[in-house]
Amino acid sequence: MQAIYTVFSSFGSSIGAIVGGYIVADLSLDWLHWINVLLSAITFLLCLFLLPETLYQREQTTVTFDDDPDKPTHEMKEQVTVTDTTTSYPPYSYLKSLRLYTFYPGTSVLEKFLAPFKVTRLPGVWLVSGWYTGIIGLVVTMSSVASQLVAAPPYRWGKHVGLINVGGIIGTILGCVSCSLLSPSSPYPFFSFFLTDNKPKAYTYAITDFATKRLARKDLHGFAESESRLVTAIPALFISTSGAIIFGIVAQNPSELGWVGLQFGFGSVMFGLMQVPSVGFNYLIDSYGSLAGDCFVMVTTSRAIITFSWTFFMGEWVTKRGPAEPFGIFGMLMGLFSVFVIPFLFWGKRLRIWSAKWLPEQ
């Protein structure tokens, strides 16, 4: 599910940037924003009436039993009360899940509001926030700057400037490619792990689960630690970091075929966008369980704040200093965020044990 979410997020940013150039050229800049308003309104209505609430709190019953099984029945005075959630409970239908307002007793609106900020105490939230913010920031910056670059000499693409995002679409496709052309009898055994039950799986799904299960089989107790997922993000982090640097260098030195390098750099970052958030989100689910929802809110909030703030100064920075400097610095930051995976591989479990005091007891 996380992989599917990432696919739509990646495709949306690339396709929107391509279509935007033609909308502005044929209809005007005003219509570009009005179409966004229309799409946002449709999305809002669909979420309002069709998106179910999955946080269902089941009714709980209590069962008592004697704490000393050796006592006769007539001497059962001291008893222990436990919560039993396995008994029957009222069905939670799809229509019930569509109610516009659901609030469970025992909590306040203020507590719900502060919950995402409290998870900033968890180290994994900072790791995934750095990854997601860095890659999304690069995508947004490239989308806005690339069209300006190819509109100028020697490219002069005119209203076709949005086509510079085709490289992003290719990177997205490569990121979510499934080995549908490979059969169980494929002569290339290296790719055999992409197939589960003779069915092809997407890269993120196949490799992450493959690595996790393999590490679990090597463990004495058959367990896989949450950090085993992080290994699969390393190649994508390296590719996206390299893509940012390549994009900046090529943009600094324009040529007739320079657009190929721009497309390649953009596609590399989009490839990373397909892989890294999916791995990171699943790491948060594995590590923090019931707080994963609040972790997602915090990660998305930090991503929105950082990427939005970048748009205020990025265009002017590129104009004054050239693309190489800002994209080189962004690539350095992305590389720094990527290096943080190393201490998590060695001490991630200790950090989770240390921060377990902030997790709900259940």
Wavefront OBJ file of the C-alpha trace (Angstrom):
o trace
v 0.000 0.000 0.000
v 2.836 2.374 0.801
v 4.411 1.584 -2.584
v 1.122 2.370 -4.380
v 0.861 5.666 -2.492
v 4.386 6.599 -3.564
v 3.671 5.717 -7.207
v 0.734 8.124 -7.416
v 2.647 10.828 -5.567
v 5.530 10.579 -8.033
v 3.423 10.401 -11.181
v 1.277 13.317 -10.055
v 4.178 15.714 -9.632
v 5.674 14.829 -13.037
v 2.487 14.761 -15.103
v 1.235 17.984 -13.514
v 4.454 19.768 -14.449
v 4.196 18.582 -18.068
v 0.564 19.596 -18.504
v 1.139 22.922 -16.759
v 3.257 24.302 -19.592
v 0.526 23.735 -22.155
v -2.184 25.141 -19.871
v -0.278 28.376 -19.381
v 0.524 28.686 -23.100
v -3.011 27.975 -24.355
v -5.248 29.278 -21.543
v -3.174 31.660 -19.352
v -1.503 31.472 -15.965
v -4.786 32.151 -14.161
v -6.313 28.982 -15.555
v -3.398 26.930 -14.257
v -4.425 27.824 -10.708
v -8.167 27.528 -11.363
v -7.675 23.966 -12.625
v -5.726 23.186 -9.461
v -8.616 24.584 -7.410
v -11.056 22.360 -9.318
v -8.946 19.218 -8.836
v -8.446 20.009 -5.144
v -12.197 20.497 -4.659
v -12.957 17.145 -6.305
v -10.345 15.440 -4.141
v -11.751 17.081 -1.021
v -15.276 15.835 -1.762
v -14.063 12.318 -2.510
v -12.128 12.211 0.769
v -15.063 13.688 2.672
v -17.611 11.133 1.520
v -15.634 8.048 0.449
v -12.497 7.866 2.605
v -13.135 5.496 5.528
v -11.950 6.005 9.091
v -9.883 2.941 9.956
v -9.050 3.802 13.571
v -11.818 1.714 15.083
v -11.765 1.268 18.842
v -13.438 -2.026 19.626
v -15.548 -2.512 22.694
v -13.633 -4.274 25.441
v -14.927 -6.633 28.121
v -13.312 -7.689 31.374
v -12.806 -11.219 32.536
v -11.829 -12.124 36.094
v -10.039 -15.207 37.309
v -8.412 -16.373 40.518
v -4.759 -15.460 40.902
v -4.096 -18.673 42.854
v -5.256 -21.814 41.039
v -4.577 -23.977 44.137
v -7.332 -22.305 46.185
v -10.714 -24.036 46.434
v -13.573 -22.382 44.600
v -15.232 -21.097 47.789
v -11.994 -19.296 48.760
v -11.630 -17.322 45.511
v -11.371 -13.870 47.070
v -8.391 -12.285 45.336
v -9.017 -11.912 41.641
v -7.203 -10.358 38.677
v -9.014 -8.394 35.996
v -7.752 -8.501 32.408
v -8.993 -7.006 29.194
v -10.406 -9.385 26.615
v -10.713 -8.129 23.034
v -11.363 -11.524 21.494
v -15.037 -11.609 22.366
v -17.698 -10.664 19.877
v -18.255 -6.973 19.216
v -20.664 -4.998 17.025
v -19.722 -5.052 13.340
v -17.921 -2.009 12.032
v -19.472 -1.546 8.603
v -18.141 0.531 5.743
v -21.007 3.007 6.154
v -20.062 3.513 9.800
v -16.489 4.189 8.773
v -17.690 7.035 6.526
v -19.088 9.108 9.362
v -17.805 12.664 9.105
v -16.831 12.876 12.762
v -15.422 10.184 15.026
v -13.937 10.936 18.412
v -13.295 8.398 21.130
v -13.714 9.194 24.817
v -10.707 9.507 27.055
v -8.819 11.934 24.818
v -9.079 15.649 24.090
v -8.778 17.695 20.931
v -5.609 19.264 22.339
v -4.042 15.841 22.872
v -4.817 14.877 19.292
v -3.333 18.135 18.054
v -0.112 17.705 20.037
v 0.310 13.996 19.241
v 2.265 14.496 15.959
v 4.637 16.931 17.687
v 5.316 14.472 20.494
v 6.647 11.848 18.076
v 9.565 14.145 17.259
v 11.136 12.496 20.325
v 11.450 9.311 18.258
v 14.758 9.120 16.320
v 13.270 7.274 13.360
v 10.957 10.198 12.596
v 13.958 12.460 12.052
v 15.628 9.940 9.772
v 12.606 9.460 7.497
v 11.783 13.188 7.581
v 15.272 13.983 6.324
v 14.957 11.500 3.486
v 11.479 12.527 2.422
v 12.067 16.264 2.787
v 15.326 16.125 0.853
v 13.952 14.181 -2.103
v 10.639 16.043 -2.355
v 12.515 19.330 -2.047
v 14.731 18.334 -4.961
v 11.737 17.301 -7.070
v 9.889 20.572 -6.431
v 13.009 22.644 -7.100
v 13.880 20.779 -10.285
v 10.324 21.083 -11.570
v 10.340 24.857 -11.120
v 13.891 25.527 -12.295
v 14.100 23.047 -15.171
v 11.344 24.756 -17.165
v 13.222 28.062 -16.887
v 16.431 26.439 -18.065
v 14.989 24.838 -21.203
v 13.037 27.994 -22.041
v 16.311 29.887 -22.410
v 19.024 29.423 -25.084
v 20.313 27.072 -26.378
v 17.134 25.041 -25.811
v 14.196 27.456 -26.411
v 11.487 24.831 -25.905
v 8.684 27.387 -25.674
v 5.405 25.928 -24.475
v 6.999 22.474 -24.473
v 9.139 23.299 -21.429
v 7.083 20.879 -19.345
v 8.506 17.967 -21.326
v 11.680 18.270 -19.269
v 9.702 16.293 -16.679
v 9.537 13.248 -18.960
v 12.784 12.121 -17.348
v 10.978 12.151 -14.019
v 8.247 9.900 -15.391
v 10.856 7.468 -16.723
v 12.565 7.430 -13.346
v 9.222 6.764 -11.684
v 8.475 3.866 -14.030
v 11.906 2.353 -13.450
v 11.397 2.740 -9.725
v 8.145 0.814 -9.681
v 8.950 -1.598 -12.483
v 7.948 -5.173 -11.862
v 9.644 -8.050 -13.562
v 6.561 -8.943 -15.606
v 8.807 -10.042 -18.463
v 10.485 -12.623 -16.252
v 8.903 -16.004 -15.784
v 9.688 -18.636 -13.143
v 11.723 -20.421 -15.804
v 13.798 -17.310 -16.521
v 17.401 -18.096 -17.503
v 18.528 -15.252 -15.203
v 18.447 -16.651 -11.655
v 19.702 -13.324 -10.253
v 16.224 -11.880 -10.710
v 14.397 -14.882 -9.299
v 13.796 -13.177 -5.969
v 11.437 -10.708 -7.686
v 8.958 -13.543 -8.079
v 6.762 -14.648 -5.199
v 4.307 -17.489 -5.834
v 5.123 -17.142 -9.566
v 3.828 -13.555 -9.516
v 5.986 -10.480 -10.191
v 6.329 -7.937 -7.427
v 7.279 -4.254 -7.516
v 10.870 -3.380 -6.621
v 10.153 -1.834 -3.244
v 7.725 -4.560 -2.279
v 9.834 -7.450 -3.494
v 13.298 -6.426 -2.365
v 12.283 -4.998 1.005
v 10.248 -8.044 1.985
v 12.847 -10.361 0.485
v 15.637 -8.801 2.530
v 13.545 -8.718 5.693
v 12.552 -12.379 5.445
v 16.069 -13.461 4.603
v 17.510 -11.688 7.647
v 14.766 -13.223 9.779
v 15.738 -16.711 8.649
v 19.317 -16.037 9.722
v 18.234 -14.885 13.169
v 18.251 -17.479 15.943
v 14.614 -16.825 16.857
v 13.366 -16.134 13.330
v 12.800 -12.438 14.000
v 13.664 -9.529 11.722
v 14.525 -6.192 13.261
v 12.932 -3.051 11.851
v 16.339 -1.799 10.713
v 16.608 -4.639 8.192
v 14.326 -2.614 5.907
v 16.695 0.356 5.843
v 19.343 -1.532 3.878
v 17.178 -1.558 0.761
v 16.979 2.256 0.736
v 20.739 2.754 0.386
v 20.983 2.289 -3.432
v 18.046 4.647 -4.049
v 19.516 7.258 -1.699
v 22.810 7.110 -3.579
v 21.095 7.417 -6.972
v 18.940 10.369 -5.955
v 21.903 12.195 -4.405
v 23.944 11.653 -7.555
v 21.018 12.848 -9.677
v 20.900 16.188 -7.854
v 24.614 16.811 -8.448
v 24.413 15.754 -12.106
v 21.446 18.053 -12.670
v 23.294 21.037 -11.209
v 26.498 20.460 -13.200
v 24.678 20.000 -16.521
v 22.437 22.998 -15.874
v 25.514 25.124 -15.172
v 26.992 24.170 -18.552
v 24.167 24.280 -21.130
v 24.634 22.683 -24.547
v 22.483 21.405 -27.377
v 22.325 17.953 -25.813
v 22.427 19.171 -22.235
v 18.728 18.421 -21.827
v 19.647 14.729 -21.787
v 21.684 15.253 -18.624
v 18.873 17.287 -17.078
v 16.428 14.484 -17.810
v 18.823 11.905 -16.393
v 19.355 13.848 -13.168
v 15.639 14.465 -12.757
v 14.865 10.809 -13.428
v 17.423 9.694 -10.841
v 15.792 11.803 -8.136
v 12.326 10.510 -9.079
v 13.696 6.975 -8.922
v 14.722 7.664 -5.353
v 11.324 9.177 -4.584
v 9.731 5.897 -5.621
v 11.866 3.838 -3.282
v 12.951 5.786 -0.225
v 9.641 7.000 1.292
v 8.083 3.563 0.944
v 10.958 1.962 2.840
v 10.979 4.749 5.422
v 7.231 4.637 6.080
v 7.332 0.880 6.574
v 10.214 1.348 8.982
v 8.067 3.699 11.054
v 5.220 1.167 11.044
v 7.542 -1.596 12.206
v 9.238 0.549 14.831
v 6.444 2.561 16.417
v 3.234 0.636 15.749
v 0.208 2.566 16.957
v 2.077 5.889 16.704
v 2.844 5.382 13.003
v -0.076 7.622 11.996
v 1.270 10.514 14.042
v 4.730 9.842 12.613
v 3.350 10.131 9.065
v 1.680 13.441 9.933
v 4.940 14.832 11.309
v 6.989 13.621 8.335
v 4.496 15.096 5.860
v 4.332 18.379 7.792
v 8.101 18.810 7.824
v 8.248 17.955 4.127
v 5.600 20.572 3.296
v 7.250 23.320 5.350
v 10.749 22.782 3.958
v 9.791 22.323 0.311
v 7.456 25.324 0.368
v 10.127 27.532 1.913
v 12.642 26.503 -0.749
v 10.483 28.013 -3.488
v 10.946 31.490 -1.996
v 14.667 31.700 -2.662
v 15.612 28.920 -5.081
v 14.829 30.796 -8.306
v 16.771 33.876 -7.258
v 19.663 31.756 -6.018
v 19.935 29.952 -9.370
v 19.747 33.251 -11.263
v 22.511 34.914 -9.229
v 24.903 32.043 -8.569
v 24.042 29.517 -11.250
v 22.525 26.038 -10.775
v 25.724 24.224 -9.786
v 26.087 25.818 -6.350
v 22.523 25.350 -5.013
v 22.120 21.853 -6.399
v 25.581 20.931 -5.172
v 24.601 22.040 -1.658
v 21.260 20.240 -1.900
v 23.090 17.126 -3.060
v 25.439 17.452 -0.087
v 22.458 17.699 2.297
v 20.810 14.709 0.668
v 24.050 12.782 1.032
v 24.198 13.751 4.705
v 20.644 12.526 5.251
v 21.612 9.305 3.497
v 24.669 8.720 5.682
v 22.454 8.810 8.765
v 21.248 5.329 7.819
v 24.588 3.882 8.943
v 24.259 4.622 12.693
v 20.669 3.365 12.535
v 21.854 0.053 11.111
v 24.217 -0.398 14.076
v 22.351 1.284 16.933
v 18.778 1.584 15.670
v 17.495 -1.154 17.939
v 19.117 0.456 20.987
v 17.492 3.763 20.049
v 14.103 2.062 19.814
v 14.601 0.458 23.228
v 15.619 3.818 24.688
v 12.587 5.600 23.194
v 10.097 2.825 24.064
v 9.146 4.771 27.198
v 7.199 7.180 24.941
v 5.155 4.465 23.257
v 1.698 3.387 24.497
v 1.821 0.368 26.772
v -0.512 -1.633 24.546
l 1 2 3 4 5 6 7 8 9 10 11 12 13 14 15 16 17 18 19 20 21 22 23 24 25 26 27 28 29 30 31 32 33 34 35 36 37 38 39 40 41 42 43 44 45 46 47 48 49 50 51 52 53 54 55 56 57 58 59 60 61 62 63 64 65 66 67 68 69 70 71 72 73 74 75 76 77 78 79 80 81 82 83 84 85 86 87 88 89 90 91 92 93 94 95 96 97 98 99 100 101 102 103 104 105 106 107 108 109 110 111 112 113 114 115 116 117 118 119 120 121 122 123 124 125 126 127 128 129 130 131 132 133 134 135 136 137 138 139 140 141 142 143 144 145 146 147 148 149 150 151 152 153 154 155 156 157 158 159 160 161 162 163 164 165 166 167 168 169 170 171 172 173 174 175 176 177 178 179 180 181 182 183 184 185 186 187 188 189 190 191 192 193 194 195 196 197 198 199 200 201 202 203 204 205 206 207 208 209 210 211 212 213 214 215 216 217 218 219 220 221 222 223 224 225 226 227 228 229 230 231 232 233 234 235 236 237 238 239 240 241 242 243 244 245 246 247 248 249 250 251 252 253 254 255 256 257 258 259 260 261 262 263 264 265 266 267 268 269 270 271 272 273 274 275 276 277 278 279 280 281 282 283 284 285 286 287 288 289 290 291 292 293 294 295 296 297 298 299 300 301 302 303 304 305 306 307 308 309 310 311 312 313 314 315 316 317 318 319 320 321 322 323 324 325 326 327 328 329 330 331 332 333 334 335 336 337 338 339 340 341 342 343 344 345 346 347 348 349 350 351 352 353 354 355 356 357 358 359 360 361 362
